[in-house]
Amino acid sequence: MKLAEILNNLAQPVPKQKISKKGIFKDKKKIDEIDYIAWYNLCDLLDERCGIDGWSWSIKDVNQISNRLTLTGVLTIYGDDKSLTREATGTEEVDCSSYQKIGFKTPCF
């Protein structure tokens, strides 16, 4: 599949069943919610829209600054004609125990 076709696939709306809610907390009190896509749903979407071997993800860097962790991730999409790589950085408090999903504990990252 050519990269332009993959990018067109990725531009399609995300199915509602793949979108979850995550609480936003301040001083350990829930103040709001945001929509997010869990990593396993994102992997499924990328497999469907890019092909099983059409993408890769890696962690480039992890740092702790005071009580926060920062992580830089790299996503590459592989087309038959060319590839596209993007990096992004996220941050989370070291103590993020408030982000546990019912039924099992999930790591913060």
C-alpha positions as CSV (number, residue, x, y, z in Angstrom):
1,M,0.0,0.0,0.0
2,K,1.3,3.4,-0.9
3,L,1.9,6.0,1.9
4,A,-0.8,8.4,0.5
5,E,-3.4,5.6,0.8
6,I,-2.3,4.7,4.3
7,L,-2.5,8.4,5.4
8,N,-6.0,8.6,3.9
9,N,-6.9,5.5,5.9
10,L,-5.5,7.0,9.1
11,A,-7.5,10.2,8.5
12,Q,-10.8,8.3,8.8
13,P,-12.8,8.7,12.1
14,V,-11.9,6.4,15.0
15,P,-14.8,4.0,15.8
16,K,-16.6,5.0,19.0
17,Q,-16.1,1.6,20.6
18,K,-12.3,2.1,20.5
19,I,-12.5,5.4,22.5
20,S,-12.3,5.3,26.3
21,K,-12.6,7.9,29.0
22,K,-9.8,8.9,31.4
23,G,-10.2,11.0,34.5
24,I,-8.3,14.2,35.0
25,F,-7.3,14.7,38.6
26,K,-6.1,17.6,40.6
27,D,-4.9,17.0,44.2
28,K,-6.1,13.4,43.8
29,K,-9.7,14.6,43.1
30,K,-11.4,14.0,39.8
31,I,-12.1,17.3,38.0
32,D,-12.9,16.2,34.5
33,E,-12.6,13.4,31.9
34,I,-11.0,13.2,28.5
35,D,-11.3,10.8,25.6
36,Y,-8.4,8.6,24.7
37,I,-7.5,5.5,22.8
38,A,-6.0,2.6,24.8
39,W,-2.7,1.3,23.4
40,Y,-4.2,-2.1,22.4
41,N,-7.0,-0.4,20.5
42,L,-4.5,1.9,18.8
43,C,-2.4,-1.1,17.8
44,D,-5.5,-2.7,16.3
45,L,-6.3,0.5,14.4
46,L,-2.8,0.8,13.1
47,D,-2.9,-2.9,12.0
48,E,-6.2,-2.4,10.2
49,R,-5.3,0.9,8.5
50,C,-1.5,0.5,7.8
51,G,-1.2,-3.3,7.6
52,I,0.3,-5.7,10.1
53,D,3.9,-4.8,9.1
54,G,3.0,-1.3,8.0
55,W,4.1,0.5,11.2
56,S,6.5,0.4,14.1
57,W,6.7,2.1,17.5
58,S,9.7,2.6,19.8
59,I,10.5,4.5,22.9
60,K,13.4,6.8,22.3
61,D,13.9,8.4,25.7
62,V,12.6,8.3,29.3
63,N,13.6,10.8,31.9
64,Q,12.5,11.7,35.4
65,I,12.4,15.4,36.2
66,S,11.4,16.0,39.9
67,N,8.1,14.1,40.3
68,R,7.3,13.7,36.6
69,L,8.4,11.2,34.0
70,T,8.8,12.3,30.4
71,L,8.8,9.8,27.5
72,T,9.6,10.4,23.8
73,G,8.1,7.9,21.4
74,V,8.7,7.3,17.7
75,L,6.1,6.1,15.3
76,T,7.0,5.1,11.7
77,I,4.5,4.3,9.0
78,Y,5.8,2.2,6.1
79,G,4.4,2.6,2.7
80,D,5.5,0.6,-0.4
81,D,6.9,3.8,-1.9
82,K,8.2,5.6,1.2
83,S,7.9,5.9,5.0
84,L,6.9,8.6,7.5
85,T,8.4,9.0,11.0
86,R,7.0,11.2,13.8
87,E,8.2,11.8,17.4
88,A,6.2,13.0,20.3
89,T,6.9,13.6,24.0
90,G,4.5,13.0,26.9
91,T,4.7,13.6,30.6
92,E,3.0,12.0,33.6
93,E,3.3,12.3,37.4
94,V,5.5,9.6,38.9
95,D,2.6,8.7,41.3
96,C,-0.2,8.0,38.8
97,S,-2.0,5.3,40.8
98,S,-5.3,7.0,40.1
99,Y,-5.2,5.7,36.5
100,Q,-6.0,2.1,37.3
101,K,-8.6,0.3,35.3
102,I,-11.2,-1.8,37.0
103,G,-10.3,-5.5,36.9
104,F,-6.5,-5.2,36.5
105,K,-3.8,-2.7,37.2
106,T,-2.2,-0.9,34.2
107,P,1.2,0.7,34.2
108,C,1.1,4.5,33.8
109,F,2.9,4.2,30.4
